[in-house]
Amino acid sequence: MLLGLAVATVAISSSGAGALLGNTLVLALAAVKGRRIILDYLGLRAAPALWRGLITTWVIGLTAFAWATAALRALI
């Protein structure tokens, strides 16, 4: 699954899609990959729901910040 998401990320970034739409799709795929890595490879899938929620919130917050900076950059 991670390889498929990585290939999709490369395909979207090289497709020449609109700047904001392309950034949104790439960052959404990065968030999915990040959550997958954290839950599966770092072993947090068996962790309490509070920890999974905090980590998921952190990943979403980080990608939202990256998207906001990209959107602001596109507007300037």
C-alpha positions as CSV (number, residue, x, y, z in Angstrom):
1,M,0.0,0.0,0.0
2,L,2.8,2.4,0.8
3,L,4.5,1.8,-2.5
4,G,1.2,2.5,-4.3
5,L,0.7,5.7,-2.4
6,A,4.3,6.7,-3.2
7,V,3.8,6.1,-6.9
8,A,0.5,8.1,-6.8
9,T,2.4,10.9,-5.1
10,V,5.0,11.0,-7.8
11,A,2.4,10.8,-10.5
12,I,0.4,13.7,-9.1
13,S,3.4,15.9,-8.5
14,S,4.7,15.4,-12.1
15,S,1.2,15.6,-13.8
16,G,1.2,19.4,-13.8
17,A,-2.2,19.6,-11.9
18,G,-3.2,23.0,-10.6
19,A,-0.9,24.2,-7.8
20,L,-3.4,24.2,-5.0
21,L,-5.1,21.0,-6.1
22,G,-1.9,19.2,-6.7
23,N,-0.5,20.3,-3.3
24,T,-3.8,19.2,-1.6
25,L,-3.6,15.7,-3.2
26,V,0.1,15.2,-2.4
27,L,-0.3,16.3,1.2
28,A,-3.4,14.2,1.6
29,L,-1.5,11.2,0.4
30,A,1.4,12.1,2.7
31,A,-1.0,12.2,5.7
32,V,-2.3,8.7,4.8
33,K,1.2,7.4,4.4
34,G,2.3,9.0,7.7
35,R,-0.6,7.6,9.6
36,R,0.0,4.1,8.1
37,I,3.7,4.2,9.1
38,I,3.0,5.4,12.6
39,L,0.2,2.8,13.3
40,D,1.8,-0.2,11.6
41,Y,5.6,0.2,11.7
42,L,5.8,2.0,15.0
43,G,3.3,-0.4,16.6
44,L,0.7,2.1,17.7
45,R,-2.2,0.2,16.3
46,A,-2.4,-1.7,19.6
47,A,-1.9,1.5,21.6
48,P,-4.7,3.1,23.6
49,A,-7.2,5.1,21.6
50,L,-6.0,8.3,23.2
51,W,-2.5,7.9,21.8
52,R,-3.8,6.9,18.4
53,G,-6.0,10.0,18.4
54,L,-3.1,12.3,19.5
55,I,-0.8,11.0,16.9
56,T,-3.5,11.2,14.2
57,T,-4.2,14.8,15.2
58,W,-0.5,15.6,15.0
59,V,-0.2,14.2,11.5
60,I,-3.3,16.0,10.3
61,G,-2.2,19.2,12.0
62,L,1.2,19.0,10.4
63,T,-0.2,18.4,6.9
64,A,-2.8,21.2,7.4
65,F,0.0,23.6,8.3
66,A,2.0,22.5,5.2
67,W,-1.1,23.0,3.1
68,A,-1.9,26.4,4.6
69,T,1.7,27.6,3.8
70,A,1.4,26.3,0.3
71,A,-2.0,28.0,-0.2
72,L,-0.7,31.2,1.2
73,R,2.3,31.0,-1.1
74,A,0.0,30.4,-4.1
75,L,-2.0,33.5,-3.2
76,I,1.1,35.8,-2.9
